[in-house]
């Protein structure tokens, strides 16, 4: 999968997977495990709005993954 991006603009999110334990070549990650975490710990009440991003359930979300063997 492709490595995430980081914009040069100030206050932009860093979307790179810096904790990836596999290899990276040409901007592609392979052979390891990623972590589904953004570095922020949320509230114990998962229904709470954390950091102004909403509760995460205002609209349906479709997540898809492609795996190539």
C-alpha positions as CSV (number, residue, x, y, z in Angstrom):
1,X,0.0,0.0,0.0
2,X,1.2,3.5,-0.6
3,X,2.9,5.5,2.2
4,X,0.8,8.4,3.5
5,X,1.5,12.0,2.8
6,X,2.5,15.1,4.7
7,X,1.7,18.5,3.3
8,X,4.3,21.3,3.6
9,X,1.5,23.6,4.9
10,X,1.7,24.5,8.6
11,X,-0.9,22.7,10.8
12,X,-1.6,20.1,8.1
13,X,-1.9,16.5,9.3
14,X,0.9,14.0,9.0
15,X,-0.6,11.0,7.3
16,X,2.6,8.9,7.1
17,X,2.8,5.6,8.9
18,X,5.9,6.2,10.9
19,X,5.4,3.1,13.1
20,X,5.3,0.6,10.1
21,X,7.5,-2.4,10.8
22,X,7.9,-3.6,7.2
23,X,9.8,-2.2,4.4
24,X,9.3,0.9,2.3
25,X,10.4,1.2,-1.3
26,X,9.5,3.8,-3.7
27,X,6.8,5.2,-1.4
28,X,5.2,1.7,-1.0
29,X,4.9,-0.2,2.2
30,X,5.1,-4.0,2.3
31,X,5.8,-7.0,4.5
32,X,4.8,-5.6,7.8
33,X,2.0,-4.5,10.1
34,X,0.6,-1.0,10.4
35,X,-1.2,0.6,13.4
36,X,-4.7,2.0,13.2
37,X,-4.0,5.0,15.4
38,X,-3.5,8.7,15.0
39,X,-1.5,9.3,18.1
40,X,-4.4,10.8,20.0
41,X,-6.1,9.0,22.9
42,X,-9.9,9.5,22.8
43,X,-12.3,9.8,25.7
44,X,-13.6,6.7,27.4
45,X,-17.0,7.6,26.0
46,X,-16.7,6.8,22.4
47,X,-19.9,8.8,21.6
48,X,-18.1,12.0,22.6
49,X,-16.8,14.5,20.1
50,X,-13.0,14.2,20.3
51,X,-10.9,17.2,19.2
52,X,-13.7,18.7,17.2
53,X,-13.7,15.9,14.5
54,X,-17.3,14.7,15.3
55,X,-18.4,11.4,16.8
56,X,-17.6,9.4,13.6
57,X,-21.1,8.2,13.1
58,X,-22.9,11.1,11.6
59,X,-23.0,9.5,8.2
60,X,-22.3,5.9,7.0
61,X,-18.7,5.1,6.2
62,X,-17.7,2.7,3.6
63,X,-14.2,1.2,4.1
64,X,-12.7,-1.1,1.5
65,X,-9.3,-2.8,1.2
66,X,-7.5,-4.4,-1.7
67,X,-5.2,-7.2,-1.0
68,X,-2.8,-8.5,-3.6
69,X,-1.2,-11.9,-3.1
